[in-house]
Amino acid sequence: MPAIVLVGAQWGDEGKGKATDLLGGDVDYVVRYQGGNNAGHTVVIGDKSYALHLLPSGVLSPDVVPVIGNGVVIDPGVLLQEIDGLKDRGISCDRLLISANAHLIMPHHRALDKVSERYLGKARIGTTGRGIGPAYGDKIARMGIRVQDLFDPSILTQKIDLALREKNQVLAKVYNRRRIDSGPIVDEYVTYGERIKPYVADTGLILNKALEADKVVLLEGAQGTLLDVDHGSYPFVTSSSPTAGGACAGSGIGPTKVTRVIGILKAYTTRVGAGPFPTELLDEMGEYLRTTGGEYGVTTGRDRRCGWFDAVIARYAARVNGITDFFLTKLDVLSGLDKVPVCVAYDIDGERCEEMPASQTGFHHAAPVLEYFDGWKEDISGAESFGDLPRNAQAYVRALEEMSGAQISAIGVGPGRDQTLTLRPLI
């Protein structure tokens, strides 16, 4: 059976949690393969809303095994708080599996993330300050601390002492901050390990055996394509690879086992944090999209920057991810507009560019070339099929499909689990 990758095709916040939840009844495993608690998914079931930060969205489906893969960086305190919060609401996390090879976010990572971002001033990247970047930095520098280290206090102590030998020098001598004592951290993290141990497993082995047994595995990315550390709007990116290629490295599943890549696109565009954003609206229309769409970060609560749909980005996402299907979300937010603009190309210093600029300078200078589509006034939140949509809404969807480079197979017309129009089976 296939491994299916679900990726954000913009800057994140496209509605991946809704898509994962929609597919939950047809998959056996849902795997979070990168990122940390700097991302979040919102899933609405009936009159209840669930905000997930580290846990895969599949945890809300009783027959799905949720997996936190080796590519994730875990703040164990946050994870346990999230598990407890769901248990209090009647959601069991007993099926959860956590990779022993996943790296941990430590107190020195959070401290360095916050102080370095403040130090950058106007040049700051716009991180969440949760230690994700420094944790990935230590992973690449081969100084990281992994989940499996929690179960050997001697090794844990050695690794924390070694890390703090350098980090305390930076905190004290560069940023004039207090040094961190390793003793309380070891005690705290050993306690975390005692609670986390029942969930820990060789997840790569389990997932490969599941595929061999004809189970369906859904690989769920956090953030989005334009935040990928290699393929995003660098340096205003996250510190991992949300793109489809990162799903293999972050889960231990080989690329030949991935048969479908589903890209999640919002019917307009948003992003959080600093960095270029060609279609951004800094007027009342931007505020309208923000308010109507509820564009506030699940994890941070920060206002999302809002702009029109960007077909250049959509085509780029289709290319770098190998997207086979798009899931278009929040089409209902555009109801009531007389005209709906779409960015079909960029004007860069007087030259029309229909593909993503090769340089960051070009992307910073990109101005949107807009094409205007007739809007619709009808409320589409109760639509049950594509044919129920107003003619202009149908035309808008077909235009986006043609511009974006892959078929649109599902459309979200509201936040609810049942507010999705399926044009073609996603599995």
C-alpha positions in Angstrom: 0.0 0.0 0.0 1.1 3.6 -0.6 2.8 6.1 1.6 1.1 9.5 1.0 2.8 12.8 1.7 0.7 15.8 2.7 2.5 19.1 2.4 1.7 22.8 2.7 2.1 24.5 -0.7 2.4 28.1 0.5 4.0 29.5 3.8 2.1 27.1 6.1 -1.3 27.5 7.8 -3.0 26.2 4.7 -5.3 23.7 6.6 -3.2 20.6 6.7 -4.9 19.4 9.9 -8.3 19.5 8.2 -6.9 17.5 5.3 -5.3 14.9 7.6 -8.5 14.6 9.6 -10.5 14.1 6.4 -8.3 11.2 5.3 -8.2 9.7 8.8 -10.8 7.1 8.2 -8.8 5.7 5.2 -5.3 5.6 6.7 -3.7 3.4 9.3 -0.8 5.6 10.4 -0.3 9.4 10.4 3.3 10.5 10.8 4.6 14.0 11.7 8.0 14.0 10.0 9.6 17.4 10.8 9.3 20.7 12.7 8.5 21.2 16.4 6.0 23.0 18.5 6.5 26.1 16.4 3.7 24.8 14.1 0.1 24.0 14.7 -3.0 22.3 13.2 -6.6 23.2 14.0 -9.2 20.5 13.5 -12.9 21.2 14.0 -15.1 18.2 14.8 -18.8 19.1 15.3 -18.8 22.0 17.7 -15.4 21.2 19.1 -12.1 22.7 18.0 -8.7 21.0 18.7 -5.4 22.8 18.4 -2.5 20.4 17.9 1.1 21.5 18.1 3.4 18.4 18.2 0.9 15.6 17.9 -0.1 14.4 14.4 -3.7 15.2 13.5 -4.3 11.5 13.3 -4.5 11.3 17.1 -8.1 12.5 16.7 -9.1 9.4 14.7 -9.6 6.4 17.0 -8.4 3.8 14.4 -5.2 5.6 13.4 -1.8 5.2 14.9 -0.2 8.7 15.3 3.6 8.8 15.0 6.2 11.4 15.8 9.1 10.7 13.4 12.8 11.0 13.8 12.8 14.3 11.9 10.8 16.2 14.6 12.4 18.2 17.4 10.4 17.6 20.6 10.0 19.8 23.6 9.0 17.0 26.0 7.2 19.3 28.5 5.0 20.7 25.7 4.3 17.2 24.3 3.2 15.9 27.7 1.1 18.9 28.3 -0.6 18.4 24.9 -1.2 14.7 25.7 -2.7 15.5 29.1 -4.9 18.2 27.5 -6.4 15.8 25.0 -6.9 13.1 27.7 -8.9 15.7 29.7 -11.1 16.1 26.6 -11.6 12.4 26.2 -9.1 11.8 23.4 -6.8 8.8 24.0 -3.1 9.1 23.1 -2.3 5.5 24.0 -1.6 4.6 20.4 1.0 7.3 20.0 4.5 6.2 18.8 7.6 8.4 19.2 10.9 7.8 17.4 13.8 7.1 19.7 15.9 9.1 17.3 13.9 12.3 17.4 15.9 15.2 18.9 15.0 17.2 22.0 14.6 20.9 22.5 16.5 21.9 25.6 16.3 25.0 27.8 19.5 26.4 26.3 17.9 26.1 22.8 14.9 28.2 24.0 17.1 30.8 25.7 19.4 31.2 22.6 16.5 31.4 20.2 14.9 34.3 22.1 18.0 36.3 22.8 19.5 35.9 19.4 16.3 37.0 17.7 16.2 40.1 19.9 19.8 40.8 19.1 19.1 40.8 15.4 16.7 43.8 15.8 15.2 44.8 12.5 17.0 41.9 10.7 15.2 39.3 12.9 13.8 36.3 11.1 10.5 36.1 13.0 11.0 32.8 14.9 8.6 31.7 17.6 11.3 31.6 20.2 10.6 28.0 21.1 14.1 26.7 20.4 13.4 24.9 17.2 16.2 26.4 15.1 19.0 26.0 17.8 17.8 22.4 18.3 18.2 21.6 14.6 21.5 23.5 14.6 22.9 21.2 17.3 21.5 18.2 15.5 23.5 19.1 12.4 26.5 20.0 14.5 26.3 16.5 16.1 25.7 17.9 19.5 22.1 17.0 19.8 20.3 15.2 22.5 17.8 12.6 21.4 14.8 10.9 23.0 16.7 7.7 23.6 19.2 9.7 25.8 16.5 10.3 28.4 16.7 6.6 29.4 20.4 6.7 30.3 21.0 9.4 33.0 24.8 9.1 32.7 24.8 9.7 28.9 22.2 12.5 29.3 24.3 14.2 31.9 27.4 14.0 29.7 25.7 15.4 26.7 24.0 18.3 28.6 27.3 19.2 30.3 29.1 19.2 26.9 26.5 21.3 25.3 26.4 23.9 28.2 30.2 24.2 28.1 29.7 26.1 24.8 26.2 27.5 25.2 26.9 29.1 28.6 29.9 30.9 27.1 27.7 32.3 24.4 24.9 33.3 26.7 27.2 35.0 29.2 29.9 36.6 27.1 28.0 37.4 23.9 24.5 38.1 25.2 25.2 39.0 28.9 22.7 36.4 30.1 22.8 34.1 33.1 24.5 30.7 32.7 22.4 27.6 32.8 23.0 24.9 35.5 22.9 21.3 34.2 21.7 19.6 37.4 18.1 20.7 37.4 17.8 20.1 33.7 19.0 16.5 34.0 16.5 15.9 36.8 13.7 17.5 34.8 14.4 15.6 31.6 14.8 12.2 33.3 11.3 12.7 34.7 10.0 13.5 31.3 11.7 10.3 30.0 9.8 8.2 32.6 6.5 9.4 31.2 7.5 9.3 27.5 9.1 5.9 27.6 5.9 3.8 26.9 5.5 5.7 23.6 9.0 5.3 22.3 9.7 2.8 19.5 11.7 2.1 16.4 9.2 4.0 14.2 11.1 3.6 10.9 10.9 -0.2 11.3 7.3 -0.1 12.3 6.2 2.1 9.4 8.1 0.0 6.8 6.5 -3.2 8.1 3.1 -1.5 8.0 3.6 -0.7 4.3 4.7 -4.3 3.7 1.4 -5.4 5.4 -0.7 -3.2 3.0 -1.3 -0.5 5.5 -1.8 3.1 4.4 0.7 5.6 5.9 0.1 9.4 5.7 3.1 11.6 6.2 2.1 15.0 7.5 4.3 18.0 7.2 4.3 21.1 9.3 4.8 24.6 8.0 4.9 24.9 4.2 7.0 24.7 1.0 8.1 28.4 1.2 9.4 27.8 4.7 11.6 24.9 3.7 15.2 25.5 4.7 16.5 24.6 1.2 13.6 25.5 -1.1 11.9 28.4 0.9 12.3 32.1 1.0 15.7 31.8 2.8 16.7 33.0 5.4 13.0 33.6 6.4 12.3 29.9 6.7 12.1 27.2 9.3 15.1 25.0 10.2 13.8 21.7 8.6 12.4 20.4 5.3 8.6 20.5 5.1 8.7 19.6 1.4 7.9 16.0 0.2 11.6 15.1 0.1 11.9 15.8 3.8 9.1 13.2 4.5 11.4 10.3 3.7 14.4 11.6 5.7 12.1 12.5 8.7 10.3 9.2 8.8 12.7 6.5 7.6 10.5 5.5 4.7 12.3 5.2 1.3 11.2 7.5 -1.6 10.1 4.6 -3.8 7.3 3.9 -1.4 5.7 7.3 -1.8 3.0 7.1 -4.4 1.0 10.3 -3.9 1.8 13.9 -2.8 -1.1 16.1 -1.7 -0.4 19.8 -1.6 -2.6 22.0 0.6 -3.4 25.4 -0.9 -5.4 28.2 0.7 -7.7 30.0 -1.7 -5.7 33.1 -0.9 -2.2 33.4 0.7 -1.0 34.0 4.2 2.3 33.9 6.1 3.6 34.5 9.6 6.9 36.2 10.4 9.2 38.3 8.4 10.3 38.0 4.8 9.1 38.8 1.3 5.4 38.3 0.4 4.6 39.6 -3.1 0.8 39.6 -2.8 0.6 40.9 0.7 -2.3 43.4 1.4 -1.6 46.1 3.8 -5.0 47.7 3.5 -8.5 47.1 4.6 -8.8 44.1 2.3 -5.9 42.4 4.0 -7.7 43.0 7.3 -10.9 41.6 5.8 -9.2 38.4 4.9 -7.5 38.2 8.3 -10.8 38.7 10.2 -13.1 36.7 8.0 -10.6 33.8 7.7 -9.6 33.8 11.3 -6.0 34.2 10.3 -4.3 34.0 13.7 -1.5 31.5 14.5 -2.6 28.3 16.2 0.6 28.0 18.2 1.6 31.7 18.6 -1.7 33.6 18.2 0.2 36.1 16.0 -1.7 37.9 13.2 -1.0 36.3 9.8 -0.1 38.5 6.9 -2.7 38.1 4.2 -2.7 38.5 0.4 -4.2 37.2 -2.8 -3.6 33.8 -4.2 -0.2 33.5 -5.8 -0.1 31.1 -8.7 3.7 31.5 -9.1 4.1 30.0 -5.6 1.6 27.2 -6.4 3.5 26.2 -9.5 6.7 26.2 -7.6 5.3 24.0 -4.9 3.9 21.6 -7.4 7.4 21.3 -9.0 9.6 20.9 -5.9 7.2 18.5 -4.1 6.0 16.5 -7.1 2.5 17.3 -6.1 -0.1 15.0 -7.7 -3.2 16.6 -6.1 -4.2 19.9 -4.5 -6.6 20.3 -1.6 -7.9 23.9 -1.8 -9.0 25.3 1.5 -11.0 28.3 2.8 -12.8 29.0 -0.5 -15.7 30.2 1.6 -13.7 33.2 2.9 -13.8 34.8 -0.6 -17.6 34.8 -0.7 -19.1 38.3 -1.0 -16.3 39.9 -3.1 -17.1 41.6 -6.3 -13.8 40.7 -7.9 -11.2 38.2 -6.8 -7.6 39.0 -7.9 -5.0 36.3 -8.5 -1.3 36.8 -9.0 -0.5 35.1 -12.2 3.1 36.4 -12.6 5.7 38.8 -11.1 7.0 42.1 -12.4 10.6 42.2 -11.4 12.3 45.4 -12.4 10.1 45.7 -15.5 10.4 42.1 -16.6 7.5 39.6 -16.4 8.4 36.4 -14.5 6.0 33.5 -14.4 8.3 31.2 -12.3 9.9 31.7 -8.9 12.9 34.0 -9.1 16.2 32.2 -8.8 17.6 34.8 -6.4 16.3 36.2 -3.1 16.9 39.7 -4.4 14.5 39.1 -7.3 11.9 37.7 -4.9 12.2 40.8 -2.7 11.6 43.0 -5.7 8.7 41.0 -7.1 5.5 42.9 -7.7 2.3 40.9 -8.4 0.8 40.8 -11.9 -2.9 40.4 -11.1 -5.7 38.9 -13.1 -9.3 39.6 -11.8 -12.0 37.0 -11.6 -15.7 37.6 -11.0 -16.7 37.0 -7.4 -19.8 35.4 -5.9 -22.2 36.6 -3.2 -23.7 33.3 -2.2 -22.8 31.5 1.1 -21.1 28.3 0.0 -20.5 26.8 3.5 -23.4 24.4 3.0 -22.3 23.1 -0.4 -22.2 19.3 -0.7 -20.8 19.0 -4.2 -18.8 21.0 -6.7 -22.0 21.5 -8.7 -23.5 23.3 -5.7 -21.0 26.1 -6.0 -21.9 29.3 -7.8 -20.7 29.4 -11.4 -18.1 32.1 -10.6 -16.8 30.0 -7.7 -16.4 27.0 -10.0 -14.7 29.2 -12.6 -12.3 30.5 -9.9 -11.4 26.9 -8.8 -10.8 25.7 -12.4 -8.6 28.7 -13.1 -6.5 28.0 -10.1 -6.2 24.4 -11.1 -5.0 25.3 -14.6 -2.5 27.8 -13.2 -1.1 25.7 -10.4 0.1 22.6 -12.3 -1.8 19.8 -10.6 -5.5 18.8 -10.3 -7.6 20.1 -7.4 -9.1 17.0 -5.8 -10.8 18.5 -2.8 -12.2 21.9 -1.7 -12.8 23.2 1.8 -15.9 25.4 2.2 -15.7 25.8 5.9 -13.7 24.7 9.0 -15.9 21.7 9.9 -15.0 18.1 9.2 -18.0 17.7 6.9 -17.4 21.0 5.0 -15.2 19.5 2.3 -16.1 18.8 -1.4 -14.3 15.8 -2.8 -13.9 16.0 -6.6 -11.6 12.9 -6.8 -10.6 10.3 -4.2 -7.4 11.3 -2.4 -6.5 7.7 -1.5 
